[in-house]
């Protein structure tokens, strides 16, 4: 009879002492503690008791001293609290970028091309015959001479238009993106932490744009009962609140931010569990968490249509599996003319990166 055999869980890649290994663990834990250095260090002490992540030569005291000396940590002597520094915040972003972009390089997530216009050029691996209107700098001279030799021989060398071969080029665009993150209470309900992966993706995307596409812009909007913009510096400390989900307010703010951007290409990425439950009417809130409230849904769909009129596509990254919520997301996407991905938390980063990078490119013929 076939069955399952259970054994004691033995976590892999547990640090065995040394500053660099412990730093990786510390940065990872800061994502879960919303930037609370003291809590992250307390967790590390517990891990040390259970898994011996330090050794006789290098203990937690040494690690804390090194964090302070290397500029990752400051200590409030009066209160005895530890606080992370700007260097630590950047290291968290770099770590998130390395984690997500590394996975993307190993395995792409499919084809989500958007035809965009723009400036700049980057050669790709594709080649084709010369066509009228092609730029001369696209001609691959080495391959073209080879073609002429094969077609006409070496003794009476000549080159015709049919011998010319050109390299395809990816023309890049300048893109303004607003990343919307749902921070309603449902993002941590049902025993599933959805906010930490969302934070990681936001930090990684910000670091990617800062380092690789510095002319692009990224604004980050969080939405609960209300919506408000946050800065890059705020991201490590982001937490969910006792909020409902005012998707309308998030889209309204995102649209206002994009109106101020002078770039031609604009887009919204929205990470949510897919269920709008709140509207603000004057100074009061209209809330209904039971099912899908028609009043809330219709106003949210109207906002999706307004984004379409402004030529702002919304790509929704849906991280809940309820069929009726997915049905709403499909209706929302149809109204806006955007895209939707029904992603697991593990694959969220790769999907967003793949879509962002592809939206910046256009193969020019």
Beta strands, then each sheet from edge to edge (+ up, - down):
strand 1: 73-76
strand 2: 81-84
strand 3: 122-129
strand 4: 165-172
strand 5: 175-182
strand 6: 217-223
strand 7: 227-230
strand 8: 265-272
strand 9: 278-281
strand 10: 284-287
strand 11: 313-318
strand 12: 339-342
strand 13: 361-364
sheet 1: 1+ 2-
sheet 2: 3+ 4- 13+
sheet 3: 7+ 6- 5- 8- 11- 12-
sheet 4: 9+ 10-
end
